[in-house]
């Protein structure tokens, strides 16, 4: 159960590896920040890399999973079952460095409570997790662990040389820490494995406010990528990693057999190596499908490159899309699905587990596949591209459902309860 201090909580610090760009965790941090500030709290950011206001950020270089020492630890600890004394020493020394800076950060920002975003969940930076656990144990500072991707959900962590750290830290069973998961399935598995209390708080969007539409800056979005006014832009707003199922979207476009269909992938391929990226490029060439890898020009915010080319935000891409592709084999929840609904776009979706348990039963409609592409799914997509009335009915239906179940009020109610005074009952 989360243990709050007797004094009121006013200043909250988000702690993570990177709070930057358009990855799902960074986007959720932005939403929670907006909600908490609307509730009267001040929010700050402690991380390895940040695109948030400088005056509200405390940067710890070693917190970034791309830091050379952390990258070396990951290379030496995963895919093998023994680690060297040198690696053990590097983990401890890096954790000590991070912990010292955590003390400085918390005192300089005068924080009352921490929200650990995935850094006590998945071992992308073991020293950060170790340092944060030690800090909480030593200071008894209250902390909310917001879990997005558990270690047991990722194949690449199954073979490892750090079982001692994984059992102790990811996640840690400390009374000062309250645990929040983003789906019912994740919660059930978390409870079964740890015996700890938890709350389910799904990803959300601000469905009480209309999404941003095209403006003067983004009016040339399609043209700048070579997409004609009569083309169909099929947008897959995901990273290029195997679980995103990009090959299914490529097959879909091939089976639609319409040269006007163009696929755009918005995010990068660097997190898990380049093997899948090369496989996707080869597969697209084999099937004769045009794929636009737009990661260099779709960023966390708008700007103009030194060569004069515009960089757009992810929110500039959605209004210009005709269909959102989301054929993931696994998702912690499904940010891109909610984003598509928010922008009133039809969705081609694989029925991944969380979709089946937490989204589909609420009545959401999409062109769905169940692990593999069928003729029926292809024809449903074709109908959504060509039948305006059918498309409008579907997207409006989905928007109203999302407004009921996945809007900001859901998180606000949970956080208001969680951050209630210490004598209040029912907190996790």
Order of alpha helices (4+ residues) and beta strands (2+ residues): beta-alpha-beta-beta-alpha-alpha-beta-alpha-beta-alpha-beta-alpha-beta-alpha-beta-alpha-beta-alpha-beta-beta-beta-beta-alpha-beta-alpha-beta-beta-alpha-alpha-alpha
